[in-house]
């Protein structure tokens, strides 16, 4: 039986710069997802329809509903926090 063991990020606090980075990464997460969907033949539709390969999420990141943005933000934030928890530093040059 699979027992997930994510990196403990509960104590990690991010600087304002890294919070800004997380939003840019969240947008990139969405763009990567959207590119993949489009390459699989998906298109925009007002409601999700797996048979027709349509989804209302094939829009620019800034047009997504907040609930969808939160999914991408959580992915980005948890990734950055895991990097920091592992002892790495992210430095903007």
C-alpha positions as CSV (number, residue, x, y, z in Angstrom):
1,X,0.0,0.0,0.0
2,X,1.3,3.4,-1.0
3,X,2.0,5.8,1.9
4,X,2.7,9.3,0.7
5,X,5.4,11.2,2.6
6,X,5.5,14.8,1.4
7,X,8.3,17.0,2.6
8,X,7.3,18.9,5.7
9,X,6.8,22.5,4.6
10,X,4.7,23.6,7.6
11,X,7.4,25.8,9.1
12,X,8.5,27.4,5.9
13,X,7.8,31.1,5.4
14,X,8.5,32.7,2.1
15,X,9.8,36.2,1.5
16,X,7.8,38.7,-0.6
17,X,10.0,38.0,-3.6
18,X,9.3,34.2,-3.4
19,X,5.6,34.8,-3.0
20,X,5.8,36.9,-6.2
21,X,7.7,34.1,-7.9
22,X,5.1,31.6,-6.8
23,X,2.4,33.6,-8.7
24,X,4.5,33.6,-11.8
25,X,5.1,29.9,-11.5
26,X,1.4,29.3,-10.9
27,X,0.7,31.0,-14.3
28,X,3.4,28.8,-15.9
29,X,1.8,25.7,-14.3
30,X,-1.5,26.7,-16.0
31,X,0.2,27.4,-19.3
32,X,2.0,24.0,-19.3
33,X,-1.3,22.3,-18.4
34,X,-3.1,24.2,-21.2
35,X,-0.4,23.4,-23.8
36,X,-0.7,19.8,-22.9
37,X,-4.5,19.8,-23.2
38,X,-4.4,21.6,-26.5
39,X,-1.8,19.1,-27.9
40,X,-4.2,16.3,-26.8
41,X,-7.0,17.9,-28.9
42,X,-8.9,19.7,-26.2
43,X,-10.5,23.1,-26.8
44,X,-12.4,25.7,-24.9
45,X,-16.0,24.9,-23.9
46,X,-18.4,26.6,-21.5
47,X,-18.5,23.4,-19.4
48,X,-16.2,20.5,-19.1
49,X,-17.0,17.7,-21.4
50,X,-14.5,14.8,-21.5
51,X,-16.1,13.2,-24.5
52,X,-15.9,16.3,-26.6
53,X,-12.5,17.3,-25.0
54,X,-13.8,20.7,-24.0
55,X,-13.0,22.7,-20.8
56,X,-13.7,26.2,-19.6
57,X,-10.2,26.4,-18.2
58,X,-8.5,26.8,-21.6
59,X,-8.2,30.6,-21.1
60,X,-5.3,32.8,-20.0
61,X,-4.4,32.5,-16.3
62,X,-5.8,35.9,-15.4
63,X,-9.2,34.9,-16.7
64,X,-9.4,31.7,-14.6
65,X,-11.9,31.5,-11.7
66,X,-10.1,31.9,-8.3
67,X,-10.7,28.3,-7.4
68,X,-8.7,27.2,-10.5
69,X,-5.9,29.7,-9.8
70,X,-5.7,28.3,-6.2
71,X,-4.9,24.9,-7.5
72,X,-2.0,26.3,-9.6
73,X,-0.9,28.5,-6.7
74,X,-0.8,25.6,-4.3
75,X,1.3,23.6,-6.7
76,X,3.8,26.5,-7.1
77,X,3.9,27.4,-3.4
78,X,4.4,23.8,-2.2
79,X,7.2,23.3,-4.7
80,X,9.0,26.5,-3.6
81,X,8.5,25.7,0.0
82,X,9.9,22.1,-0.5
83,X,13.0,23.6,-2.2
84,X,13.5,25.9,0.8
85,X,12.8,23.1,3.3
86,X,15.4,21.0,1.6
87,X,18.0,23.7,2.3
88,X,18.2,25.3,-1.1
89,X,18.2,29.0,-1.7
90,X,16.5,30.7,-4.5
91,X,18.3,33.9,-5.6
92,X,17.2,36.3,-8.3
93,X,20.0,37.7,-10.3
